[in-house]
């Protein structure tokens, strides 16, 4: 079972629940991580809370407050959609599909590696 809220942040999700500004609580705080003085002096990290569900998103991906606000809203919208729709959410379905593709790719790579080893062993036997 996949933790639902970790599936958020997929670009091409459709049919998401709409958020109204009245449901949101927004704060600007100092970001953390690398960046030194540029990070320590500016309040460009956005903390966005969806009041009805209690979901909180923190976004400090860029230096621009406006871009961080936009990104935070996108992430929050996807997380709220997951929270209310659960496994019926498009975000969840996309995450499941990408995980399936990843597993299939791993399986094929492992299969190819086995073939290569077998081929090398056959070559060694032919040389002897």
Secondary structure as GFF3:
##gff-version 3
##sequence-region A 1 128
A	DSSP	three_ten_helix	4	7	.	.	.	ID=ss1
A	DSSP	three_ten_helix	21	23	.	.	.	ID=ss2
A	DSSP	beta_strand	24	29	.	.	.	ID=ss3
A	DSSP	alpha_helix	37	40	.	.	.	ID=ss4
A	DSSP	beta_strand	45	50	.	.	.	ID=ss5
A	DSSP	beta_strand	55	59	.	.	.	ID=ss6
A	DSSP	alpha_helix	65	85	.	.	.	ID=ss7
A	DSSP	three_ten_helix	86	88	.	.	.	ID=ss8
A	DSSP	alpha_helix	90	127	.	.	.	ID=ss9
###
